[in-house]
Amino acid sequence: SSGGWDASRVQLWSPMGELLADESHVVWGGTLLVGLTPWPVTVVLRVPAGRQSFEAGVSLKYRVLIAGGYAKLHFARKAAAKQAGLAPALLQASRMPEGPGVPENILEDEEDIEALGLKTLVCRVRPCWQRVCAELIRVTPLWREGKAGHRPPPPAVWSEEFPMHVNSPNGGGYGSVTDVDGLSFLKTLLDGGVSTEDGQLMVRPLAKEEPSQWKVMLQPPRTRIHYLPKGAAFELQMTFPADYPNSPPSLRFITELERKDLGQGKEVPLETLSALRMWVPSNTFCCVLAE
C-alpha cells in the first residue's frame, strides 16, 4: 500500500522465481520479490479491407498483457504490432472513440495506460503510411501519369469511420476470423514493395524495422543511359518524412554519379526538380521519380 498499488493486484515471488499463493505459503523471513499482475489491454487495429476494397476499412482485435506498474502506451503498441507482423513505427495509438463522429484522442508513447484506466486502445497505421500505401497500390497509373507530366488527384486511403466490423485473428473469444486479407496485403506492400508494369520502377523498403527508408531502382529512358551499362538502372534511397505528404520525400543516389548538381552525400537538392521545389500534398513520390 505504501507504493500506492491496489493490494488485490500485488503478487509475491520467492528469490528463485516461485509465485507465492496467499492461501498455501507461510513466509518465515528472508527476501521476497514483489510486482503487479499484468494489465490486460484490447487493441483494435485498423487496416484496409483488402486488395479489391482498399478504400474501405476493417478492424482486427488483439489481446495483449502489459507488465504491471510499467504499462506505458508504447509497450501495448509494440505488442500489437508484433502480433500483427508490422513494424511498430507504422502505428499510432489513441483512445477508443465514444461514438460515430467523435474525434479520437491520440496518446503519447510515455503515457501510463494503467494509471489512465484504459482497457481498450485503437491502433491505426499513421497517416503518412496510409498515404504511402495508397500510392504503392496505384504505382503503375501514377507512374504513367507522372511520365506524361500529369499530376492526378491524390489517391484515397481506407475509411476511418466507426462503427467498425471487427475480426480477431488470434481468437480468445473476441470474434471469429472472417477476412484478414487487408492485413496480409498491407504487409505485402510494406515488406516486399512494388514495381510498375513496364518494369521501369521498383521500390521496396530497405529494412522492415525502419519503414521510412526505401530503395528505388529506376530504369531511365534509353536516350539517357549513355553513362550506365546496358540494362542497368539507377539505384536511389528515398526517405519519407513523418509528415508526408505535407513535406516531400528526400532522394539520395546510391549509384555512383559524377554530377555537380548533387549534394556531398549525393542527395538530390530540392531546387533540382520542380516536383520537389514546388511540392504540394497532392503530389506523389511517382511525380518526383518520373521527373
C-alpha positions, 0 to 999 in steps of 0.5 A, a space after each residue: 500500500 505504501 507504493 500506492 498499488 491496489 493490494 488485490 493486484 500485488 503478487 509475491 515471488 520467492 528469490 528463485 522465481 516461485 509465485 507465492 499463493 496467499 492461501 498455501 505459503 507461510 513466509 518465515 523471513 528472508 527476501 521476497 520479490 514483489 510486482 503487479 499482475 499484468 494489465 490486460 489491454 484490447 487493441 483494435 487495429 485498423 487496416 484496409 479491407 483488402 486488395 479489391 476494397 482498399 478504400 474501405 476499412 476493417 478492424 482486427 482485435 488483439 489481446 495483449 498483457 502489459 507488465 504491471 506498474 510499467 504499462 506505458 502506451 508504447 509497450 501495448 503498441 509494440 505488442 500489437 504490432 508484433 502480433 500483427 507482423 508490422 513494424 511498430 513505427 507504422 502505428 499510432 495509438 489513441 483512445 477508443 472513440 465514444 461514438 460515430 463522429 467523435 474525434 479520437 484522442 491520440 496518446 503519447 508513447 510515455 503515457 501510463 495506460 494503467 494509471 489512465 484506466 484504459 482497457 481498450 486502445 485503437 491502433 491505426 497505421 499513421 497517416 503518412 503510411 496510409 498515404 504511402 500505401 495508397 500510392 504503392 497500390 496505384 504505382 503503375 497509373 501514377 507512374 504513367 501519369 507522372 511520365 506524361 507530366 500529369 499530376 492526378 488527384 491524390 489517391 484515397 486511403 481506407 475509411 476511418 469511420 466507426 462503427 467498425 466490423 471487427 475480426 480477431 485473428 488470434 481468437 480468445 473469444 473476441 470474434 471469429 476470423 472472417 477476412 484478414 486479407 487487408 492485413 496480409 496485403 498491407 504487409 505485402 506492400 510494406 515488406 516486399 514493395 512494388 514495381 510498375 508494369 513496364 518494369 521501369 520502377 521498383 521500390 521496396 523498403 530497405 529494412 522492415 524495422 525502419 519503414 521510412 527508408 526505401 530503395 528505388 531502382 529506376 530504369 531511365 529512358 534509353 536516350 539517357 543511359 549513355 553513362 550506365 551499362 546496358 540494362 542497368 538502372 539507377 539505384 536511389 534511397 528515398 526517405 519519407 518524412 513523418 509528415 508526408 505528404 505535407 513535406 516531400 520525400 528526400 532522394 539520395 543516389 546510391 549509384 555512383 554519379 559524377 554530377 555537380 548538381 548533387 549534394 556531398 552525400 549525393 542527395 538530390 537538392 530540392 531546387 533540382 526538380 520542380 516536383 520537389 521545389 514546388 511540392 504540394 500534398 497532392 503530389 506523389 513520390 511517382 511525380 518526383 521519380 518520373 521527373 
